């Protein structure tokens, strides 16, 4: 019988595995991580101010919406070209909700062209709900959230046409993008709009960085909904994740040092086999 397993035996020959001690480190990690999440969510709900470092791209959204309002021009929000099951698209919907709420408060026109039919449906409901939450359900224009085409560069051409014709004061490119990223960003730059981009695609980030005023890089995209809404559940989850990462980094550095000093048993802490 394997001593590394807890076994429940009905007979001498029939046993069932209950727990694998080789994966005990995973259980301990999950317990610590879960405790951190619950701890920070609890304190956030109690009203404690949780520090989140300043993210310039998100701070600029308020200014960008105000600029569009003063100029009497629309805001263009492009939620990426991926489907709704992509995590960056879900993050984009959360940011869209906050942007829509601000445009509702300022009575600013919001344009949201979509490539995917499901994303279009979700985006429309998100914007509609944001206008309702802002107390302006009558200001919601169903035609402001619209479907274009599923063709990648057909969609890109249509969005570029909107930027050239309507000249939005602010362009937001938030989501997952492919080869069309530079085309969109460069076209928007020629119109003089403030441009804020965000994606977790490492291949498209360089293009957004050089062509946009602000860029959300990687996990900044995921943190945006908590950053903008300041909702306790989201803030607590974000802080718990950050502390979890800090603990992992400290453990990795400490174990690396111990391994260099010859204590190789520390490697077993990270064995999940």
DRENMAR-961540 format. One record per residue (C-alpha): x, z, y. Coordinates in Angstrom, 1 decimal. Last residue first. Layout:
! residues N
SITE      xx      zz      yy
SITE       X       Z       Y
...
This chain:
! residues 273
SITE      xx      zz      yy
SITE     2.8    -9.4    15.6
SITE     2.4    -7.9    19.0
SITE     6.0    -6.9    19.5
SITE     6.6    -5.7    23.1
SITE     7.4    -2.1    22.2
SITE     9.5    -3.3    19.3
SITE    12.1    -4.6    21.8
SITE    12.9    -1.0    22.6
SITE    14.5    -0.6    19.2
SITE    17.5    -2.7    20.6
SITE    19.2     0.3    22.2
SITE    22.5    -1.4    22.8
SITE    23.0    -0.8    26.6
SITE    21.8    -4.4    27.2
SITE    18.6    -3.5    25.3
SITE    18.1    -0.4    27.5
SITE    18.5    -2.5    30.7
SITE    16.0    -5.1    29.4
SITE    13.6    -2.3    28.4
SITE    13.7    -0.9    31.9
SITE    13.2    -4.3    33.6
SITE    10.3    -5.2    31.3
SITE     8.7    -1.8    31.6
SITE     8.9    -2.0    35.4
SITE     7.4    -5.5    35.5
SITE     4.6    -4.4    33.2
SITE     3.8    -1.4    35.4
SITE     3.8    -3.5    38.5
SITE     1.4    -6.0    36.9
SITE    -1.0    -3.3    36.0
SITE    -0.8    -1.9    39.5
SITE    -1.8    -5.4    40.9
SITE    -4.6    -5.7    38.3
SITE    -6.0    -2.3    39.3
SITE    -5.8    -3.2    43.0
SITE    -7.8    -6.4    42.4
SITE   -10.4    -4.7    40.2
SITE   -10.9    -2.0    42.9
SITE   -11.3    -4.6    45.6
SITE   -13.8    -6.6    43.6
SITE   -16.0    -3.6    42.7
SITE   -15.7    -2.3    46.3
SITE   -16.8    -5.5    48.0
SITE   -14.4    -6.3    50.8
SITE   -16.1    -9.7    51.1
SITE   -13.1   -11.7    52.4
SITE   -10.2   -10.1    50.5
SITE   -12.2    -9.6    47.3
SITE   -13.3   -13.3    47.2
SITE    -9.8   -14.4    48.2
SITE    -7.9   -12.6    45.4
SITE    -8.3   -15.5    43.0
SITE    -6.9   -18.1    45.5
SITE    -4.1   -15.7    46.4
SITE    -3.3   -15.9    42.7
SITE    -1.7   -19.3    43.1
SITE    -0.8   -20.2    46.6
SITE    -3.3   -20.2    49.4
SITE    -2.2   -22.8    51.9
SITE    -2.4   -22.8    55.7
SITE    -1.9   -25.5    58.3
SITE    -2.0   -28.3    55.8
SITE     0.2   -31.4    55.1
SITE     3.5   -29.8    54.0
SITE     2.0   -26.9    52.0
SITE    -0.8   -29.0    50.6
SITE     1.6   -31.6    49.1
SITE     3.9   -28.9    47.7
SITE     0.9   -27.1    46.0
SITE    -0.2   -30.2    44.1
SITE     2.0   -29.9    41.0
SITE     1.7   -26.1    40.9
SITE    -2.0   -26.4    40.4
SITE    -3.5   -23.0    41.3
SITE    -5.1   -24.3    44.5
SITE    -5.8   -23.4    48.1
SITE    -6.0   -25.4    51.2
SITE    -6.8   -24.7    54.9
SITE    -6.7   -27.5    57.4
SITE    -7.4   -27.3    61.1
SITE    -8.5   -30.8    62.1
SITE    -6.5   -33.2    64.1
SITE    -8.0   -36.4    62.6
SITE    -4.7   -37.5    61.2
SITE    -4.2   -34.3    59.3
SITE    -7.4   -34.8    57.4
SITE    -6.2   -38.1    56.1
SITE    -2.9   -36.6    55.1
SITE    -4.6   -33.7    53.3
SITE    -7.1   -35.9    51.4
SITE    -4.5   -38.5    50.3
SITE    -2.0   -35.7    49.5
SITE    -4.5   -34.0    47.1
SITE    -5.7   -37.2    45.4
SITE    -3.2   -37.0    42.6
SITE    -4.9   -33.9    41.1
SITE    -6.8   -31.1    42.6
SITE    -8.3   -27.7    41.5
SITE   -10.1   -25.6    44.0
SITE   -10.2   -25.1    47.8
SITE    -9.6   -27.9    50.2
SITE   -11.0   -26.6    53.5
SITE   -11.2   -29.0    56.5
SITE   -12.0   -27.7    59.9
SITE   -13.0   -29.4    63.2
SITE   -14.7   -32.1    61.2
SITE   -14.1   -35.7    62.4
SITE   -17.5   -37.2    61.4
SITE   -16.3   -40.7    60.8
SITE   -12.7   -40.2    59.7
SITE   -13.3   -37.1    57.7
SITE   -16.4   -38.5    56.1
SITE   -14.5   -41.6    55.1
SITE   -11.8   -39.5    53.6
SITE   -14.5   -37.7    51.5
SITE   -15.8   -41.1    50.3
SITE   -12.4   -42.4    49.4
SITE   -11.6   -39.3    47.4
SITE   -14.8   -39.5    45.5
SITE   -14.1   -43.2    44.6
SITE   -10.6   -42.0    43.8
SITE   -11.7   -39.6    41.1
SITE   -14.9   -41.4    39.9
SITE   -17.5   -38.7    39.3
SITE   -19.4   -39.8    42.4
SITE   -20.9   -38.4    45.6
SITE   -23.1   -35.3    45.1
SITE   -24.3   -33.4    48.1
SITE   -24.3   -30.0    49.9
SITE   -25.3   -30.6    53.5
SITE   -28.5   -32.4    52.4
SITE   -30.1   -29.1    51.4
SITE   -29.9   -27.9    55.0
SITE   -30.0   -24.1    55.3
SITE   -31.0   -22.9    58.7
SITE   -34.4   -21.6    57.5
SITE   -32.7   -19.2    55.2
SITE   -30.9   -17.5    58.2
SITE   -30.7   -13.8    57.4
SITE   -27.1   -13.9    56.4
SITE   -28.1   -13.1    52.8
SITE   -30.4   -16.1    52.9
SITE   -27.7   -18.4    54.2
SITE   -25.3   -17.2    51.5
SITE   -28.0   -17.8    48.8
SITE   -28.4   -21.4    49.9
SITE   -24.7   -22.0    49.9
SITE   -24.3   -20.6    46.4
SITE   -27.3   -22.5    45.2
SITE   -25.9   -25.8    46.5
SITE   -22.5   -25.0    45.1
SITE   -23.9   -24.3    41.6
SITE   -25.8   -27.6    41.5
SITE   -22.8   -29.6    42.9
SITE   -20.5   -27.9    40.4
SITE   -22.8   -29.1    37.6
SITE   -22.9   -32.6    38.9
SITE   -19.1   -32.9    39.3
SITE   -17.6   -34.7    42.3
SITE   -19.1   -32.7    45.2
SITE   -19.2   -33.1    49.0
SITE   -19.8   -29.8    50.9
SITE   -20.5   -30.2    54.6
SITE   -21.2   -27.2    56.7
SITE   -22.8   -27.4    60.2
SITE   -22.3   -24.3    62.3
SITE   -25.0   -21.9    63.2
SITE   -22.5   -19.1    63.9
SITE   -24.1   -16.6    61.4
SITE   -24.9   -19.4    58.9
SITE   -21.4   -20.8    59.2
SITE   -20.0   -17.3    58.4
SITE   -22.2   -17.0    55.3
SITE   -21.3   -20.4    54.2
SITE   -17.6   -19.5    54.4
SITE   -18.1   -16.4    52.3
SITE   -20.1   -18.2    49.6
SITE   -17.6   -21.1    49.6
SITE   -14.9   -18.5    48.8
SITE   -16.7   -17.4    45.7
SITE   -17.4   -21.0    44.7
SITE   -13.7   -21.8    45.0
SITE   -12.8   -18.9    42.7
SITE   -15.1   -20.5    40.1
SITE   -13.5   -23.8    40.7
SITE   -10.0   -22.2    40.3
SITE   -11.2   -20.7    36.9
SITE   -12.1   -24.1    35.5
SITE   -15.5   -23.9    33.7
SITE   -17.3   -25.5    36.7
SITE   -15.6   -28.8    36.4
SITE   -12.5   -30.0    38.3
SITE   -12.4   -32.1    41.5
SITE   -11.8   -29.4    44.1
SITE   -14.4   -27.5    46.1
SITE   -14.0   -29.7    49.3
SITE   -15.5   -27.9    52.3
SITE   -15.8   -29.8    55.5
SITE   -16.8   -27.9    58.6
SITE   -18.9   -29.6    61.2
SITE   -18.2   -30.2    65.0
SITE   -19.8   -28.6    68.0
SITE   -16.3   -27.9    69.4
SITE   -17.0   -24.2    69.9
SITE   -18.6   -23.8    66.5
SITE   -15.7   -25.7    64.8
SITE   -13.2   -23.4    66.5
SITE   -15.2   -20.3    65.4
SITE   -15.2   -21.5    61.8
SITE   -11.5   -22.0    61.9
SITE   -10.8   -18.7    63.5
SITE   -12.8   -16.9    60.9
SITE   -11.0   -18.9    58.2
SITE    -7.6   -18.1    59.6
SITE    -7.4   -14.6    58.1
SITE    -7.9   -16.3    54.7
SITE    -4.9   -18.6    55.1
SITE    -2.7   -15.8    56.6
SITE    -3.1   -13.5    53.6
SITE    -2.5    -9.9    54.8
SITE    -1.5    -7.5    52.1
SITE    -4.4    -5.6    50.5
SITE    -4.5    -1.8    51.1
SITE    -7.5     0.1    49.6
SITE    -9.5     2.1    52.2
SITE   -11.3     4.8    50.3
SITE   -15.1     4.5    50.6
SITE   -16.1     6.3    47.4
SITE   -16.9     2.9    45.9
SITE   -13.2     1.9    46.4
SITE   -12.1     5.2    44.8
SITE   -14.2     4.5    41.6
SITE   -13.1     0.9    41.5
SITE    -9.5     2.1    41.7
SITE    -9.8     4.5    38.8
SITE   -11.9     2.2    36.7
SITE    -9.3    -0.6    36.9
SITE    -6.4     1.7    36.3
SITE    -8.1     3.3    33.2
SITE    -8.7    -0.2    31.8
SITE    -5.1    -1.1    32.2
SITE    -3.9     2.1    30.5
SITE    -6.4     1.7    27.6
SITE    -5.5    -2.0    27.2
SITE    -1.8    -1.2    27.1
SITE    -2.2     1.6    24.6
SITE    -4.2    -0.8    22.4
SITE    -1.6    -3.5    22.6
SITE     1.2    -1.0    21.8
SITE    -0.8     0.0    18.6
SITE    -0.5    -3.6    17.3
SITE     2.0    -2.8    14.5
SITE    -0.3     0.1    13.6
SITE    -2.9    -2.3    12.3
SITE    -6.3    -0.7    12.1
SITE    -9.3    -0.9     9.7
SITE    -8.1    -3.0     6.8
SITE   -10.5    -2.9     3.9
SITE    -9.6    -1.8     0.3
SITE   -10.9    -2.8    -3.1
SITE    -8.5    -2.0    -6.0
SITE    -8.6     1.7    -6.2
SITE   -12.2     1.7    -5.1
SITE   -14.1     2.0    -1.8
SITE   -10.8     2.1     0.1
SITE   -10.6     2.4     3.9
SITE    -7.1     1.5     4.9
SITE    -5.0     2.4     8.0
SITE    -2.2    -0.1     8.0
SITE     1.5     0.3     8.7
SITE     2.0     2.2     5.4
SITE     1.3    -1.0     3.5
SITE     0.0     0.0     0.0
